[in-house]
Amino acid sequence: MLEAIRTRRSSRSFQESNGLPAEIMKAIEQSIINSPSGSNAQESHFIIVQDKEQIKRIKRFSPGLSGNPTAVIILCSNPTEALNKGGKDSEEVLRFVNLGIVAAYILLSTHTLGFGNCPVRSFHKDAIKKLLELPNGMEPELLISLGYSKESPRKKNSRLKEEVISFDKYGVTQE
C-alpha cells in the first residue's frame, strides 16, 4: 500500500481501450463498498461511465477532464440524505470527507493494478447532473478519469516533512 501511495501520480493522457477490465471494475466496486462513511450515513452514489459517447458529452462540460479516458467515475453526494442519516455534520462536512476517502481508495486500488487515473473537480455541475439524469438532491462532486496511461508519471516535488508534519504541537519536529 505504501508503494502505491508513493508512486501514484495523476494521468491525463490514456491509451485507446475498450472498457474497464474485470479486475479494475472489481477493484472500483470493492473500493466503493468497503470505504468508511461518517456516521454510517452511506449517502454517496457513484456512476461508472464507459460509454464513449457519454464520456465525450461529459468532457464537453468538464474542462479539467483531459485525454481519452476509458471510463469516468462520477462521485455524487446527497446533502438531504446526509442530513437525515447522519445529522448536520454529515450534511455540511462528512459527506465530502466520505467522498474523499472513497476517491483515495479508487485512485490507489486502480493504480496498484496498473491503471492511470486523475481526480477532476473542474466541471459544470448542472450540465453533468442533466447528462446523467441525477435525481433532485443528488450532486456530482468529483470526477475520476481512468485508463492505461500513455506516458510515464512525472517526478513529484513534495514539501519537506518538517514543513508539513509537527509532533505534539504545531512547529515541533523530530530529528
Phi, psi and chi 1 to 4 in degrees:
 res  aa     phi    psi   chi1   chi2   chi3   chi4
   1 MET       -  -43.5  178.2   56.6   78.9      -
   2 LEU   -62.5  -33.7  -68.2  176.9      -      -
   3 GLU   -64.3  -41.2 -179.1   67.9    8.4      -
   4 ALA   -63.0  -42.5      -      -      -      -
   5 ILE   -63.1  -41.0  -68.4  169.5      -      -
   6 ARG   -70.5  -34.4 -167.7 -178.5   65.3   71.6
   7 THR  -101.5  -14.8   58.1      -      -      -
   8 ARG   -69.4  133.1 -162.1 -148.8   75.3   77.5
   9 ARG  -136.2  158.5  -58.9  -71.2  179.5  -87.4
  10 SER   -70.0  136.7  -70.2      -      -      -
  11 SER  -112.0  131.5  -63.6      -      -      -
  12 ARG  -120.1    3.3  -66.2  178.4  178.2   84.7
  13 SER  -132.7  126.1  177.8      -      -      -
  14 PHE  -126.0  149.8  -56.8  101.9      -      -
  15 GLN   -73.9  154.7  -61.2  174.4   17.7      -
  16 GLU   -63.1  135.1 -174.1   70.8   28.8      -
  17 SER  -155.0  150.7  177.3      -      -      -
  18 ASN  -106.3   88.6  -70.0  -36.3      -      -
  19 GLY    80.0  167.5      -      -      -      -
  20 LEU   -81.1  132.0  -66.2  172.3      -      -
  21 PRO   -61.3  153.5  -20.7   30.7      -      -
  22 ALA   -56.7  -38.8      -      -      -      -
  23 GLU   -68.4  -32.6   66.6  179.4   -4.3      -
  24 ILE   -70.2  -43.9  -61.4  -65.6      -      -
  25 MET   -59.7  -43.0 -176.7   63.3   83.4      -
  26 LYS   -64.2  -40.1 -175.6  175.1 -179.4  180.0
  27 ALA   -62.9  -40.8      -      -      -      -
  28 ILE   -64.5  -47.7  -66.2  166.3      -      -
  29 GLU   -61.1  -43.5  -68.6  170.1   -6.9      -
  30 GLN   -66.6  -36.9  -70.2  -60.9  -48.7      -
  31 SER   -62.0  -42.7  -64.3      -      -      -
  32 ILE   -69.2  -49.2  -68.5  169.4      -      -
  33 ILE   -66.1  -35.3  -62.1  -60.1      -      -
  34 ASN   -96.6    2.3  -67.9  -59.2      -      -
  35 SER   -73.8  141.1  178.7      -      -      -
  36 PRO   -68.9  157.6   22.7  -28.7      -      -
  37 SER  -137.0  122.0  174.1      -      -      -
  38 GLY   -55.6  133.2      -      -      -      -
  39 SER    59.4   16.3  -60.2      -      -      -
  40 ASN    50.7   34.2 -159.8   27.3      -      -
  41 ALA   -67.6  -37.2      -      -      -      -
  42 GLN    46.1   47.4  -58.9 -177.9   38.9      -
  43 GLU   -89.2   -5.4   80.4  -66.7  -18.5      -
  44 SER   -77.7  157.7  -54.8      -      -      -
  45 HIS  -139.6  149.7 -169.5   84.1      -      -
  46 PHE  -131.3  136.0  -53.0   87.4      -      -
  47 ILE  -120.6  120.5  -59.8  173.1      -      -
  48 ILE   -99.6  113.7  -58.4  167.8      -      -
  49 VAL  -105.5  121.2  178.1      -      -      -
  50 GLN  -118.5  -14.7  -63.9 -175.6   74.1      -
  51 ASP   -64.8  121.3  179.5   81.0      -      -
  52 LYS   -61.4  -37.5  -69.7 -178.9 -178.5 -165.4
  53 GLU   -67.8  -38.7  -69.1  -55.8  -46.8      -
  54 GLN   -67.0  -38.7 -175.9   72.5  -36.1      -
  55 ILE   -62.6  -41.7  -69.5  172.8      -      -
  56 LYS   -59.7  -42.1  -78.4 -178.4 -173.9  176.2
  57 ARG   -64.4  -42.4  -72.0 -171.7  -76.8  -89.7
  58 ILE   -61.8  -42.8  -69.1  169.9      -      -
  59 LYS   -60.7  -33.0  -75.5 -177.5   66.2  175.3
  60 ARG   -58.6  -29.1  -94.4 -169.6 -112.7  140.3
  61 PHE  -112.5   19.2  -59.7  100.4      -      -
  62 SER  -136.6   82.8  -52.2      -      -      -
  63 PRO   -61.2  -22.4   13.6  -22.1      -      -
  64 GLY   -82.6   -6.0      -      -      -      -
  65 LEU   -95.6  106.3 -173.2   60.1      -      -
  66 SER  -114.2  171.0   46.0      -      -      -
  67 GLY    72.0 -170.1      -      -      -      -
  68 ASN  -118.1   80.2  -68.9  -48.5      -      -
  69 PRO   -66.1  151.9   23.7  -30.6      -      -
  70 THR   -71.2  -34.3  -60.1      -      -      -
  71 ALA  -150.9  159.1      -      -      -      -
  72 VAL  -131.9  130.3  177.0      -      -      -
  73 ILE  -104.0  129.5  -56.1  172.2      -      -
  74 ILE  -104.5  118.4  -65.3   82.5      -      -
  75 LEU   -94.4  121.7  -71.4   72.7      -      -
  76 CYS  -119.9  151.5  -55.5      -      -      -
  77 SER  -127.2  163.5   72.5      -      -      -
  78 ASN  -131.9   99.7 -174.7  -35.5      -      -
  79 PRO   -58.2  -39.0  -10.1   13.8      -      -
  80 THR   -65.9  -44.3  -56.9      -      -      -
  81 GLU   -65.6  -37.8 -168.2  173.0  -22.4      -
  82 ALA   -61.7  -41.9      -      -      -      -
  83 LEU   -63.7  -46.5  176.3   64.3      -      -
  84 ASN   -66.5  -35.7  -67.4  -22.9      -      -
  85 LYS   -91.9  -32.6  -70.8 -176.9  171.7  178.4
  86 GLY  -124.8   -4.6      -      -      -      -
  87 GLY    91.2 -176.8      -      -      -      -
  88 LYS   -59.5  -39.9 -164.6   74.0  173.6  162.7
  89 ASP   -63.3  -37.6 -166.4   34.2      -      -
  90 SER   -66.3  -41.4  -73.5      -      -      -
  91 GLU   -64.1  -43.7  177.8 -165.1   27.8      -
  92 GLU   -85.3  -34.0  -66.4  177.6   -9.7      -
  93 VAL  -131.1  -51.8  177.9      -      -      -
  94 LEU   -62.1  -30.9  -73.4  178.3      -      -
  95 ARG   -62.8  -32.2   64.6 -172.8  172.0  106.6
  96 PHE   -76.9  -37.8  -60.1  112.9      -      -
  97 VAL   -62.0  -45.1  172.3      -      -      -
  98 ASN   -57.5  -45.5  -64.8  -20.4      -      -
  99 LEU   -65.9  -35.5  -72.2  177.9      -      -
 100 GLY   -63.6  -40.4      -      -      -      -
 101 ILE   -66.7  -46.2  -66.6  169.4      -      -
 102 VAL   -59.8  -43.4  172.3      -      -      -
 103 ALA   -58.5  -44.9      -      -      -      -
 104 ALA   -61.8  -42.6      -      -      -      -
 105 TYR   -60.1  -45.7  -80.5   25.0      -      -
 106 ILE   -64.1  -45.7  -67.4  168.9      -      -
 107 LEU   -61.3  -44.0  -64.3  172.1      -      -
 108 LEU   -75.0  -41.2  -68.3  172.8      -      -
 109 SER   -66.8  -41.8   66.8      -      -      -
 110 THR   -71.7  -35.0   55.8      -      -      -
 111 HIS   -62.8  -42.3  168.0   70.4      -      -
 112 THR   -58.3  -30.8  -61.0      -      -      -
 113 LEU   -93.0   11.0  -63.5  170.7      -      -
 114 GLY    89.3   12.1      -      -      -      -
 115 PHE   -98.6  134.6 -122.2   54.2      -      -
 116 GLY   -81.3  159.0      -      -      -      -
 117 ASN  -159.3  164.4   50.5   55.3      -      -
 118 CYS  -155.9  123.4 -175.1      -      -      -
 119 PRO   -75.2  141.0   23.4  -26.3      -      -
 120 VAL  -132.6  126.2  175.6      -      -      -
 121 ARG  -110.9  -12.0  179.7   73.6  177.4  131.4
 122 SER   -87.2   94.8  173.1      -      -      -
 123 PHE  -157.6  159.8   58.9   89.6      -      -
 124 HIS   -88.0  108.1 -170.6  -81.8      -      -
 125 LYS   -57.1  -49.1  -94.1 -172.3  157.6 -174.1
 126 ASP   -63.4  -39.1  -69.6  -23.8      -      -
 127 ALA   -66.2  -41.0      -      -      -      -
 128 ILE   -65.9  -41.6  -62.8  -59.1      -      -
 129 LYS   -57.6  -44.1  -74.6  172.5   71.3  170.2
 130 LYS   -67.9  -45.2 -171.6  172.6 -178.6  177.7
 131 LEU   -59.7  -38.9  -84.0  173.8      -      -
 132 LEU   -92.2   -2.3  -60.2  172.6      -      -
 133 GLU    55.7   46.3  -60.1  178.9   12.5      -
 134 LEU   -68.3  140.5  -64.6  180.0      -      -
 135 PRO   -68.7  161.0   23.3  -30.2      -      -
 136 ASN   -53.9  136.5  -74.1  -21.6      -      -
 137 GLY    91.7  -17.4      -      -      -      -
 138 MET   -88.6  125.9 -172.8   68.5   69.3      -
 139 GLU  -117.2  127.0  -60.9  -69.5  -30.7      -
 140 PRO   -73.1  129.0   26.7  -30.2      -      -
 141 GLU  -115.0  -29.9  -55.4  -69.1   -3.9      -
 142 LEU  -155.0  143.3 -174.8   70.0      -      -
 143 LEU  -111.2  146.7  -48.7  179.4      -      -
 144 ILE  -127.1  118.6  -64.0  177.3      -      -
 145 SER   -88.8  146.7   58.4      -      -      -
 146 LEU  -137.3  146.5  -63.8  160.6      -      -
 147 GLY   169.9  172.1      -      -      -      -
 148 TYR   -75.1  126.0  -71.4  109.7      -      -
 149 SER   -65.5  139.8  -62.7      -      -      -
 150 LYS   -81.0  -28.9  -98.9 -172.7  176.4  176.4
 151 GLU  -123.9  156.1  -57.7  166.6   -9.5      -
 152 SER   -69.8  146.2  -62.0      -      -      -
 153 PRO   -65.9  145.5   20.9  -26.9      -      -
 154 ARG   -79.3  161.3   61.3 -168.0  152.8  107.7
 155 LYS   -69.4  140.6 -173.8  174.5  171.8   65.6
 156 LYS   -92.0  136.7 -176.2  173.4 -176.1  173.4
 157 ASN  -102.9  103.0  -64.2  -39.5      -      -
 158 SER   -99.9  151.2  -62.1      -      -      -
 159 ARG   -69.7  158.8  -67.6  171.2   55.9 -169.2
 160 LEU   -66.4  145.3  -63.3  172.9      -      -
 161 LYS   -61.6  -30.9   69.8  177.9 -177.6 -179.4
 162 GLU   -65.2  -22.4  -64.9   80.3   15.3      -
 163 GLU   -81.9  -20.0  -66.0  175.4  -11.8      -
 164 VAL  -124.8   -9.7  -65.9      -      -      -
 165 ILE  -122.9  127.4  -58.0  171.6      -      -
 166 SER  -117.7  159.5  -62.6      -      -      -
 167 PHE  -122.8  126.8  -64.7   88.9      -      -
 168 ASP    70.8  -38.1  -61.4  -37.0      -      -
 169 LYS  -157.8  163.3   62.9 -178.4 -180.0  179.7
 170 TYR   -56.4  132.3 -175.2   82.1      -      -
 171 GLY    91.5   -8.0      -      -      -      -
 172 VAL   -89.6  122.4  176.6      -      -      -
 173 THR  -111.0  164.6   59.8      -      -      -
 174 GLN  -110.0  148.4  -74.1 -174.2  -26.3      -
 175 GLU   -83.3      -  -64.9  177.8   22.2      -
